[in-house]
Amino acid sequence: MLWGWVRSLAGSSGVLLVGSALFFAVAPFGRATSPSAGEVRLVYDFAESTHGFVADFVDLPKDASPGLYDLRSGHSPRPTNLGGAPALMISGSNRSDDLFMYWTRRVTGLQPRATYRTRFVLEFASDAPSGSVGIGGSPADSVFVKAGATVAEPRRVEDKDGWWRLNLDKANQSVSGLDLPVLGTVATPPGTSGYQRVVLTSSAEGEWVTTDDSGALWLTFGTDSGFEGTSTLYYTRLEVAFTPVEVASARLTNLSVRAGLSPGQTLIAGTTVAGGGKRFLFRAAGPALAAFGLVGAPDPALALVPAGQTVPIDGNDNWATSLAPEFARLGAFAWASGSRDAALLGDVRGGVTAQVTGGSARGTVLLETYAAAGDLARPWRNFSARHRVGVGDDILIAGFVVGGSGSLRLLIRGIGPGLTPFGVADALSDPQVAVFRGTTSLVANDNWPSALAERFAQVGAFALAPGSRDAAVEVEVDAGASYTVHLSGVGRTIGEGLIEVYVLP
């Protein structure tokens, strides 16, 4: 990937921080309303009927006895203290460290091949007060409610061990899947007894999903249990809002940053995604760079940290050869089997940083990020790279590829003085930024024009002091090509610098 600039960039040193956040028509069985232009809202009152929802259970052996697992579902009266009207009852006993029990149905009448922001409001009755204790986990705080809209029909499939699994990506228990994110838990207020009404809602941004050729989607909601006991819930009401989203036909598909690392130094790259979860392949190449005439870091290690947090959620030291087919599918260059390079597949929801160390000796690391799975409508929102900016081959360069069709408008910034208010020492005093397609310079800037201040606010970039010597440009780039951003110091000055790339709406 981007080997023209990879070959030309010599090793550099320092810690890289990335991401400004580090600084600082309607289916039957439902009533539809349209509270805003283009928005469709479905309301299902389960006192009326099942509205076509069907129940199922997964994460249990294929030959499991329904009696042993106490698997029950139906349109049954809710608890009398909640009125006794019918509801979608579902019950199961978790005897396998996990149990996912869910309801699903297909909805039609949306625009074909259209992208919508989906937001759920789910009401149900639970008898599990927060803080309660149970086998394996709390019957309240270890039973996670998930909901989502998908093109694929939810169904159970048999895995290699003879267990029923869900064909959708729901992840496990407290972790949000690409298809079914976590809304919350079944917990009622501490100290309560008996069944209580619980209402859970999606995040304000919701999840973006694209309908099929007929304008249809599947709605799914259920519980992913870490409590090794029986859970019985009564779903009473569901609201789903579909808001149209305009999605650019062009999109960022992968990025890379190269840096020289000495022992004890860390390279950090970050990115944010709009519209829900997306899976990425992260690679930290060190020994593999020898094939390109570079002295790579001897033993890179890679860790993923969610934005705003400090504890990694995943990591890798020496990559698994089972990832080789994924490398080939995404167009990443092959690595020698058994090399000490690092790679992993990780899900990004909101933002994440990838942190790389190089090993016991100084060498070059190439950190790459490829969009691997998830709805194409969920685009990369921005990425950035911070490192010490040197001179000549030691300037800071980041690369990216634009896929899809058409063109993409970007805001690109080269920050130096703007880092000082955030406590960054030795910031680059007078940065200049240039954008290249191959060897062709597309646009360059020394001191940013004040007219771009409105664009900064539009994409959520931190403000720059009027008249500062930071650099910024707006540029339109074509799909089907790779680009590089060069950050250097005017008059061969050196210091800490930050490259930021934002997708403009």
N, C-alpha and C positions, 0 to 999 in steps of 0.2 A: 504494500500500500504506500503510495506517495514516495516512491523511492528516489525520485529526483531530488527532493529536499532532504530526505533521510541521509543520502550519501553526502550531501554538501555541508551538513551541519556538524561541526566538531563538538566534542564533549564540553559540557559546562557544569558548574557546580552551584550549590545552594539548595534551599528548600522551596518547593513549588506549592503555592496555595492556589486553589481554583474555585471560581464561583463567587459572585458578589455576596451570596448568602453567607459565605464563610467570614466575610467582613461584616461582617456586619449584616285524521281518518282512522278509523280506529277499529280494533278487533271487537268481535261480539263479546257478550258477557260482561262488559265493563262500561261504566258511564264515562263519557269523554267530555272534557271542557278544554277551552283554549284561552287561558288567561292572558297570553301575550301573542303577538303576531308569530305565526308558524309553530307555536308550542302546542303539543298535544299532551293531555293529561288523562290517565286512566285511573279510575277509582273503583276498587273492588270491595264491596261490603259482604263479608262472608256470612253474615246473618241471613242474607238472601239466598245464596247457593254456593256451590264450590267454584262457580265461574269457570269451569273447565280445567281447573288445576288438578294435577295428578301427583300422588306421593310416591317416593321410593327411598331406598336405603342402600348405602355403600360403605366401604371400609369394614367389611366383615367377610368371613369365608363363604365361598360359593355354596357349600353344603351346610351352612349354618341353619340350625333349627329356629324357625320364627318364634316358637315358644320359648326357647332358651334365651333369645335376645329380646323377647317381649315386643316384637315389632307390630305396631298397630297404627292405623290411620283411618280417618273418616270425617264426615260432616256431622259432628256431634255437639250436644249442648255444652256450652262453656260453663264454668263454675257458677253456682247460683248467686254468689255475692257480686258477680259481674252481669247478672241479668238472666242467665240461662239460655240465651238465644244461641242458635247454632254457630259453630266456628270450625275452622280446619284444625282438627286435632291430629297430633302425631306424637308417637311415643316409642321409645326404644331403650334398651339396656346396653350400655357400652361394656363389652366383655373382651375387647381386643385392643385396649389402649387408645381407641379412636372409634368414632361412629359419626357418619354424616347422614342426616335424615332431612329430606327436602321435599318441596312442592315446586311444580313447574307447569308451564303452559305456553303455547305459541300465540303471538299476537300479530295481526296483519293490518294493512291499511296505512302504513307509513310510506314515505316516499322511497322508491327503489334506489338502492346504492347511495343512500344519503347518510350523512353522519349526524348523530344526535348526542347531546349531553343528556345522560340519563341520571335521574335522582329518585331515590326511593324513600318513602315514609312507610314504615312497617310497624303495625300495632299487634301486640299479642299479650297473652296472659301467662305468667310464670309464677311458680311458688318457691323460687330459690333466692333467699335474701343474700345480698353481698356480704362477704366475709365468712359464709358458711363453709364448713370443712367436710370433705368427702374422700373416698378412696381414689388415689391417683391424682386428685385435684378437686377444686371446689365445684359443687353442683351449680353454682351461680357464676363465679368468675372464671371458670375453666370451660364453659360452654359458650362458643362464639357464634354469633349470628352473621351470616354472609348472604349477600344478594347481588345479582347482576343480570345484565341483558346480553345475550350472545346470539350470533348467527347459527352456531352449531346447536343441534338438539341435544340437551342433556340426556345421557343414558349411561347405564352401568356397563362396564367392560371387564372381562376376566384378565387378571394379570398372570405372570408366569408362575406365581405361587398358588393359583387357584382362589384368589380373593376377588371380590367385586370392588372395582374402583370407578370413580367418575371420570368420564372422558374430558371434562372441562378442567382448566387449571384453577383449582380452589386453594392451592397450597395446603398448609396443615395448621389446624387449630388457630392460634393467635395471629398467624401470618396471612396477609391478604394475597390472594391469587390474582393472576392477570385477568381472569374471567369473573371471579367472585371475591370482591373485597370484603373485609370485615366491617360491619356496621357497629358492632358492640357486643355485649354479652347478654345473657338472659337474667342478669342480676336485678333483683328488686331492692328497694331501700333497706339498709341494715336494720335489723330488729323487727321487720314486718313478718307476718305469718299468713299462710294461705295464699291463694292466687291474687296477684296484683297486676294491674295494667302497666305495660311497658311500651314505650314508643321509641323507635330508633330511626335515624335519618342518615342519608348519605352526606358526604362533604358538600360544601357549597359549589365546588367545581364539578362534582359528579364524575361519572365515567363516560368517556366518549366511545361510541360504537357505531359501526356502519352496517346498515340493513342489507339484506340480500337482494337479488334481482327482482323479487316480487314485493319488496317493502316489508318483509317480515323479520321478527326477532323472537327469541325465547326468553321468558322471564323465569328466574329461578331464585328461591330463597330457602334457607334452611339453617341447621345448626351443626357445627363441627365440634365434637365433644372430646375433652380431655378428662372428663369426670367418669370414673369407672362405676357407674350406677345407672339408674333409670331416670330419664328426663321425659316429661310429658308437657307439651305446650299446646296452647290454643291460639291460632292465628285468627284475628278478628277483622282486620282491615289492611288493605294495601293501596297505596297511591304511587303511581310512577309518572314522572314528568319527562317528556321528550322535548328538548329544545334544539332546533337546528343549529349546526355549527358549520361555518365555512372553513374548509381545509384546503390549504395550498396544494396544488398538484406536485410541486417540487418540495423536497424535504432533505434534511441532513441525514445521511446514512452511516457515516463513520468518521472518526476523528483520531488524531494521533499527536503526541508530544514527545520530543526526544530531549534527553538531558544527560549530562555526566554526573554520576553519583559517587561520592566518596563514602567510606564506612561511617555510619552514624547519620547520614543524610537521608531525607525522605522526599520523594516526588509525589505530589498530590494532584490528581486531576478530577474535576467534577463536572456534572451536567445536571440539568433539570428537564423533566418531561411534562408535557401538558396532557390532561385528559385521562389520567389513570396510569395503570402499570404497564411497563414495557420491559422485555428481557434484552439484556445486552451480553455480548461476549467481551470480556476484559482480558487483555494480554499484556504481559510485561516481558519483553524480549531482551535478553542479555547475551548469553552464549550463542543464540541463533543469529545474532548480528555479524558473527564471523564470516558468514556466507557473503556478506556485502563489504568485506574488508574493514570492519570496525572491531575495535576491542570492546567487547561487551562486559557489563557487570557480571561477575562470576556466578552469582546465585540470587537472582531477584526473588522477592517475596511480595505478594499482593494481598491487600485487605480492602474490603468495602465498608464504608461508614455512612449511614444515612445522614442527610443534611441536618445540621443543628445538633447532632449527637457526637459522642466521642468514642463509643464502644463499637468495634467492628461487628457486623452481622454475618460475614463470610470471609474466607480467605483461602489462599493457596500458596504453597512454596514451590513444589515441583509438579508441573502440569500432568494431567491424566491423559494417556494416549487415546482414551475413548472420545476425546474432544476433536481428534483429527478430522473426522467427517464434517464437523461443524466448521472447522477452519476452511475446508474446501468449499463448503456450501456458501460461505460468506465472502469468499475470494481472498482470504488471508493467506500469506505465504506459509508453506509447510515448515514444520520444525522436525529436527531429528528425534526419533524415539528415545526416551530416557534423558533428554537434555534437562538442564536445571532452570529452564525458563518457567514462568508462572502464567496460569490462565484459569479462568472460571467463568461460568454463566451465572449472572446475577440479575434479579428483578429490581427495577428502579420505579419507585412511586414517589413523585415529587422530585426529590433531588438526592444525589449520592456523590461521595468522593471515593476515588480509588487511590489508595496509598501504597507506594512502592519503595522498598529498600533494595539495595544492590548487592549486599554481601560483604565479604572480607577485604575486597580490594576495589580501587577506583575503576570505573568503567562506564560505558554508555548503556542507557536503558531507553527502550522505545516502548511507550505506553500507548496501546491502541484500544479503541472502543468501537464495537460494531453493533448496530441494531439487529437483534437476532430473532425476536418474536414479539407478538402483540399487535393489536389493531394498527394498521398504517395511519389511521386517523389520529393516533396519539403521537404527536411529533416531538422531536427534540426542541426544547424552547430556547436553550442557550448552553454554551460551554465557555470555559475560560482556563487560562494557564498562567501561573505566576512562577517566575524563576529569576535568577540573577542574569542580567543582560550584560554581555561583554561586547567585544568588538570583533570585526571580521567574521570568521566562522562561528564565533561564540555568541552571536546575537540570539534572541529568543524567536523560535519559529514553531508555529502550530499549523497543522494541516487538517483539512476536512474534505469530504466528498458530498456532492449534492446528487441525489437520485430522483427518480420520478420523471416528470416532464415539465416543460415550461421553464419558469425562472423563479428565483427566490430573492427577496429583498432582505438585506442584513444590515445591522448596525454593528460596527467593529470598532473597538476602543483599545488604545494603547495607554495604559495608566502608569504614571510615575509619581509626580507630586500628589496625586489624588490618594495615594496609599498612606501618606504621612499621618492624616487624622486618625487612621486606624492602628497607629502604633508601629507601623512598619519602618524599621531603621534602614538608612542608606538607600532610600528610594531614588530611582532614576530621575535626575533633575529636569531633563528636557527630552522626553521620548518622541520618536517619530514612528509612524506605522505605515506599512505598505501591503497591498493585497495583490497576489500574483495568481495567474492561471498558467501553469507551466513556467516559462521564463518571461512571460508577458506581464508587465505591470498594468494593473487595472485602475488602481486609484491609490493615492498616498496623501498623508496629512502630517503636518508638524504640530501646530497649535490648533486645538479644536474650535470650530465655529460655534458661536453662541446659539445659532439657529437650531442646533441639534439638541438643546436642552429639553425641548418638548419630547423628542424621541426618547431620551433617557428615561423620563417619567413614564412614557407609554409602555416601555418594556420592563419597568421595575429596576432599572440600573441605578446605583447610588449617584447622587448629584456630584458634580464637579464645581469647584470654586470658579466664579467668573474670572476669566483672564488667566487661568492656570495654564501651564505648559503641557498638559496632557494632550493626547491626540485622539481623534475620532473621525470616522468616515461612514457614510451610508453608501451601499453599493448593491447593485443588482447582478446576480450571478446565474448562469444557465445551468440547468440540470444536465447530468451525464458527464460531469467533469470534476476534477480535483483542484483544490486551491490551497494556497499557503498564505499565512499572515506573518510578516516579518516585523519584529519590534527591535529597534536599535536606538542608541543615544545620539543626539545631535552633537557634532564635534567630537565623536568617539568617546563620549561619556559612558560611564558604567554605573550599575546599581540595580536594585530590585525593580522589576517591571511586571505588569499584568496585561495579558491579552484577553479580551472578552469578545465573544461573538454572540449576538442576539438575533433571533429571527423576528423580523418586523411583521405585524399583522397586515 
